[in-house]
Amino acid sequence: MSVLADRYATAAMREIFSPTAKIILERKFWVSVLKAQSDLGLKIDSAAIKDYEKVINQVDLASIDAREKELRHDVKARIEEFNALAGHELIHAGLTSRDLTENIEAFQIRQALQLVHDKTVALLFRIGEKATHYAELPITGRSHNLPAQVTTLGKRFASAGEELLWGYERLNSLIERYPMRGIKGPVGTAQDSLDLLGKNHAKLESQIAKELGFENVLDSTGQIYPRSLDYEVITSLVQLAAAPSSLATSIRLMAGAE
């Protein structure tokens, strides 16, 4: 997490991306895969699955860090920690590291986007209130920052609201379309999972996507999801931020002369 998170991020946003929260999400993912594999024919003791479930929230970051320094592999360290707590070595069968990390990161990003969505709805409501309240309050309009024709304070808020609405619609579209990478293996062929489950691999992937709340799963990708998705997330956030940023500049200018 960024060192600036404590200064600029809300508690809710920090919780989504906190190291402990991510490990708990990963463990829930592993357990979901275990259950799905069991449902699809692998011989997995239900008592062992319960043992994993009992220790999902027992997160010791120092212990995981010590394992990683010894093993020199972040995901293997988290696998061994979870196995040691549960007393079994059953998780991660048929998976590669990116089957875990890419899907959990996608889940975190979508959670964060939903949080931004809810705050944007609240902001649109407040801007709408201001636009209505000040609809007939005249102020000096400016062109090239020089006094020009009369406008209203309500119009200034309305302009910011309309710009924000465009960003909101784009954000909604992104959340609806945002895909899970899926269970694809180290090169995108899902060969390890296919070796375990055969044609039932598709059912496994579909079940995990449903549990994570994804409508879309990438059909063809490699070890990592396309990073152009990150570009779309970032530019959507920039577009959302543009409206309040512009409004803040307008308020500062309105506080000047005239």
Summary of the structure (lengths in Angstrom):
residues: 258
radius of gyration: 24.2
end to end distance: 45.2
largest distance: 78.2
contacts: 733
relative contact order: 0.11
helix: 68%
strand: 6%
